[in-house]
Amino acid sequence: MAINRANIAKELLPGLNAVFGLEYGSVDNEHEPLYVVENSDRAFEEEVLFTGFATAPTKSEGAAIQYDSAQENYTARYTAETVALAFAITEEAMEDNLYDTFSKVKSRSLARAMANTKQTKAANVFNNAFSTSYLGGDGQPLISDSHPTISDGDQDNDLDTVDLSETNLETALIAIQKTKDDRGILVGASAVCLHIDPTNQFNAERILNSPGRPSSANNDINAVNNMGLIPDGYYVNRRFTDTNAFYIKTDVPNGTKMFVRAPLQTKMEPDFDTGNMRFKARERYSFGWSDWRGWYGSAGSS
């Protein structure tokens, strides 16, 4: 249904001091530290895990050398979704509006609505990171203690429902440094940054940036800070739904990705029969992950 003069009755008359509700700020780029962004020219993109060789064995004198084989393991698929929104305005409402409301609706409100969908979809990968209803290519959630491998059993990037604290963060950083590939060989992983809900930001600031040990009366240094073990610090995501959950991004490549199939485009056109002006915004993209080793996380204790 088109926006008509009945919907904007106050804006048809002089004397209105302000039209508010369209000047709010926005939180549009929270996905950027979470994802590597790549372009796509297909309906879906696939990435396959290729496993290398196991640890080389010792060869006895005169014995035959042992052969190993490499192979593909699981495939991660990113399927582009189309996100679109439109609105229409009657010709009379356009003519009689005295306050240029519709230019603001077109440029700001439509953009905010599209951006909010994108940011919500980006955050939902993490909001569902522990859910068995949202599985990756290996048949497990992003954060799991049962990621299957070719020859090293189940591997684990779940920090066991602990809350964010200095001790638990140190335990997580040790676990990240011990990350192995599918054949049980260390990959040399390190933490990059911490991602949290706003509720945890004050705790994160004390843990990461205090010169001394947080909540301690002794003179020990803050080891995480002093050693620079989380070089990019922490990021707050206001669309995370679990206030106790926290996630640590590692430097393992091909973790979480966003594929852009068609960037945001806006169009407007008049309808000949009604005279209504129609406005549309549309884009296509996908969010997901390939290698779970790009993230470690905890759902928190409650």
Disulfide bonds with the S-S distance in Angstrom:
none
